[in-house]
Amino acid sequence: MKVVIAPDSFKESLTAKQVCDAVQAGLSRVWKEAEFVSVPVADGGEGTVQSLVDATGGRIVDVSVKGPLFKYVEGSMAFWEITTLR
């Protein structure tokens, strides 16, 4: 049996990847012979950047940036390598 696990994040508690891992851990206790495919997803809101980073092996870097009032605030940027499919 193949089981596809494709959750969104749990707001302010778990990333989509962490939800995938937790669901797989629980289901594998019951379905020991199953093949699991994890696909962390996001709907464009909170958790979207983290899902992209998890899916691509990217990374998030914390930076100090100027906000709309020109005061420095803490922010973050995501980096990942995009390869061309052939």
DOLO-383079 format. One line per 2 residues: number of its first residue (from 1); their letters; for each residue z, x, y of N, C-alpha, C. Coordinates in steps of 0.2 Angstrom, whole numbers, plus 5000, padded with zeros to 4 digits. Each point is the difference from the previous one (the first is absolute). Example, Ala and Ser with C-alpha at 12.3 -4.5 7.8 and 13.67 -1.06 7.14 Angstrom:
# residues 2
1 = AS = 5039/5066/4972/5000/4996/5006/5000/5004/5006  4996/4998/5005/5001/5004/5006/5003/4996/5005
//
This chain:
# residues 86
1 = MK = 5000/5004/4994/5000/4996/5006/5000/5004/5006  4996/4999/5005/5000/5003/5007/5003/4996/5005
3 = VV = 5005/5003/5004/5003/4996/5005/4999/5003/5007  4997/4996/5004/4999/5003/5007/5006/4998/5005
5 = IA = 5003/5005/5003/5005/4998/5004/4998/5002/5007  4999/4995/5005/4997/5000/5006/5005/4997/5006
7 = PD = 5005/5003/5001/5005/4996/5005/4999/5003/5007  5002/4996/5005/5001/5003/5007/5007/5003/5000
9 = SF = 5002/5003/5006/5006/5002/5000/5006/4995/5001  5006/5001/4999/5005/4996/5001/5003/5002/5007
11 = KE = 4999/4996/5005/5002/5001/5007/5007/5004/5000  4999/5006/5004/5006/5004/5001/5005/5002/4994
13 = SL = 4997/4999/4994/5004/5003/4994/4996/5004/4996  4994/4998/4998/4996/5004/4995/4993/5001/5002
15 = TA = 4997/5006/4999/4992/5000/5001/4997/4997/4995  4993/4998/5001/4996/4997/4994/5000/5005/4994
17 = KQ = 5000/5006/5001/5000/5005/4994/5007/4999/4997  5005/5000/5003/5007/4999/4997/5001/4994/4996
19 = VC = 4997/4994/5003/5000/4994/4996/4996/5001/4994  4994/5003/5000/4996/5001/4994/5004/5004/4995
21 = DA = 5003/5005/5002/5004/5004/4995/5006/4996/4997  5003/4996/5004/5006/4996/4998/4997/4995/4995
23 = VQ = 4995/4996/5002/4997/4995/4995/4998/5003/4994  4996/5006/5000/4998/5003/4994/5006/5002/4996
25 = AG = 5005/5003/5003/5006/5002/4996/5003/4994/4996  5001/4994/5003/5002/4994/4997/4996/4998/4995
27 = LS = 4993/4999/5001/4996/4997/4995/4999/5005/4994  5000/5006/5001/4999/5005/4995/5006/4999/4995
29 = RV = 5005/4998/5002/5006/4999/4995/4999/4994/4995  4996/4995/5002/4998/4995/4996/4993/5001/4997
31 = WK = 4995/5002/5003/4994/5001/4997/4999/5008/5000  5002/5003/4994/5000/5007/4999/4993/5003/4999
33 = EA = 4996/4996/4998/4993/5002/4998/4995/4998/5006  5002/4997/5005/4995/4998/5005/4998/5006/5004
35 = EF = 4994/4999/5003/4997/5005/5005/5001/4997/5007  5003/5004/5004/5002/4998/5007/4995/5003/5005
37 = VS = 4997/4996/5004/4996/5003/5006/5004/4998/5006  5002/5004/5004/5004/4999/5007/4995/5000/5006
39 = VP = 4999/4995/5004/4996/5000/5006/5004/4998/5005  5004/5004/5004/5004/4998/5006/4995/4997/5005
41 = VA = 5001/4994/5003/4996/4997/5005/5004/4999/5006  4996/4998/5005/5003/4998/5007/4996/4995/5003
43 = DG = 5003/4996/5004/4996/4995/5004/4998/5001/5007  5001/5007/5002/4998/5002/5007/5007/5000/5004
45 = GE = 5005/4998/4998/5006/5000/5004/5005/5006/4998  5006/4999/5000/5005/5005/4998/4998/5003/4993
47 = GT = 5000/5006/4999/4999/5003/4994/4993/5002/4998  4995/4998/5005/4993/5002/4999/4999/5007/5000
49 = VQ = 5002/5004/5005/4999/5007/5000/5003/5003/4994  5006/4998/4998/5003/5003/4994/4996/4999/4994
51 = SL = 4997/4994/4999/4996/4999/4994/4994/5004/5000  4997/5001/5006/4994/5005/5000/5002/5007/4999
53 = VD = 5006/5002/5002/5002/5007/4999/5001/5001/4992  5004/4995/4997/5001/5000/4993/4994/5000/4996
55 = AT = 4995/4996/5002/4994/4999/4996/4995/5007/5001  5001/5003/5005/4995/5006/5001/5004/5007/5000
57 = GG = 5006/5000/4998/5004/5006/5000/5000/5003/5007  5000/4996/5005/5001/5003/5007/5007/5001/5001
59 = RI = 5002/5001/5007/5006/5001/5002/5002/4997/5007  5006/4999/5001/5002/4997/5007/5004/5006/5004
61 = VD = 4998/5001/5006/5003/5005/5004/5004/4997/5006  5006/5001/5001/5004/4997/5006/4998/5005/5006
63 = VS = 4999/4996/5005/4998/5004/5007/5003/4997/5006  5001/5003/5005/5002/4998/5006/4994/4998/5005
65 = VK = 5000/4994/5002/4994/4998/5004/5002/4996/5006  4996/5000/5005/5001/4996/5006/4999/4992/4999
67 = GP = 5005/4996/5001/4999/4993/5000/4997/4997/5006  4999/4993/5000/4997/4997/5005/5003/5001/5007
69 = LF = 5006/5002/5000/5003/5001/5007/5001/5008/5001  4996/5004/4996/4999/5007/5001/5007/5004/4999
71 = KY = 5004/4997/4996/5006/5003/4997/4999/5002/4993  5003/5006/4998/4999/5002/4993/5003/4995/4995
73 = VE = 4997/4998/4995/5003/4997/4995/4998/5003/4993  5003/4998/4995/4999/5003/4993/4994/4995/4997
75 = GS = 4995/5003/4997/4995/4997/4997/4998/5003/4994  4995/4998/4996/4998/5003/4994/4992/5000/5000
77 = MA = 4997/5004/4996/4993/5000/4999/4999/5001/4993  4994/4997/4997/4999/5001/4993/4993/5004/5000
79 = FW = 5000/5005/4995/4995/5004/4998/4998/4999/4993  4993/5000/4999/4998/5000/4993/4993/5003/5000
81 = EI = 4998/5003/4994/4993/5002/5000/4996/4995/4997  4994/4999/5003/4995/4995/4998/4994/5004/4997
83 = TT = 4999/4998/4993/4995/5003/4997/4994/4995/4999  4994/5003/4999/4994/4995/5000/4999/4999/4992
85 = LR = 4999/4994/4998/4999/4998/4993/4992/5001/4999  4999/5003/4995/4993/5001/4998/4998/4997/4993
//
